[in-house]
Amino acid sequence: MRWGRSIHDVYAYTKLWNQAKKKAGLDDFRFHDLRHEAVSRLVEAGLSDQEVAAISGHKSMQMLRRYTHLRAEDLVIKLDRIRDH
């Protein structure tokens, strides 16, 4: 285990995570999904690829792009701003 964690810590985390998912009604949700969401929102907030990679720990821009999922409605708003200028 990394960072001195015991197997008991991992089981405790898993139990709490599963309880939280059940309470929220998110059965098909993984903790890792939060990384996808965070990366996408950081890009939409205007941070550069390099800045987002530094925050998220992605080693390559290719992998960062795989994690970035932009919302269509946000892209439409940006395109409208360009058109209006």
N, C-alpha and C positions, 0 to 999 in steps of 0.2 A: 504494500500500500504506500502511496505517496504522502508526503507531509506528515508522517507519523500517525496517520489515521489507523484505527483498528477496524477489523471487519465488523465489529459491533456498531461503530459509528456509521458505517455505510448502511447497515440494516436499519438503524434508527432513522437515518435520513430518508431511505426508501419508504419506510412505513409512514412517516409524516407527509412526504410528498404525495403518496397514494391517497391518504386521507384528505388532503387539501384538494386534490383533483376530484375526488368523489363528491366532496361537499360543494364544489363549484360546478359540478356536472360536466367536467372535462375529461371524459374517460380516455379519449384518443389524443392526449396531449403529453408531450415530453418536455422536460426541463430545457433541452437543447432548442426547442422551438422558440424560446425566449431570445436566443441569440440571433436567430433569423429576423425576428421582429425588431430587435434593437438595432441591428445593422441597417435594416431598411429605413427605419425612422431617422437614424443619424444621417444617412445619405440625403433623405428628403429635407432634413433641417439645414442642409447646405454644407456639411462637412466634406472635405475632400476625401478621395479614396485613401490617400496616405494617412490622413487623420483617423479615419474609421478603422483602418487596418491596425494602427497603433493602439487604439482602444480595444478592439476585438481580439487582437493577437493573431490575425491572419498573416501568414508568411508570404503569400503571393496574391497579386491582384486578381488572378484567375479564380482562386478559391473565394476571395471576397465577393466577386461578381456572382458566384453561385449562390451565395447567401443573401444577396440583395434582391428583394421583391418589392418593387415600387407599386404603389396604389394607383390605379388608372385615373381616379378622380383628381389626385394630386398632380398628375402629369397634365391633365386637361387644364387645370387652373394655371399652371406654368405656361402652357402654350397660349392660353388666352392673354396672359400678361405680355408675352412677346408680341402677339398680334396687335395689342392695343398701344404699343410704343411706336 
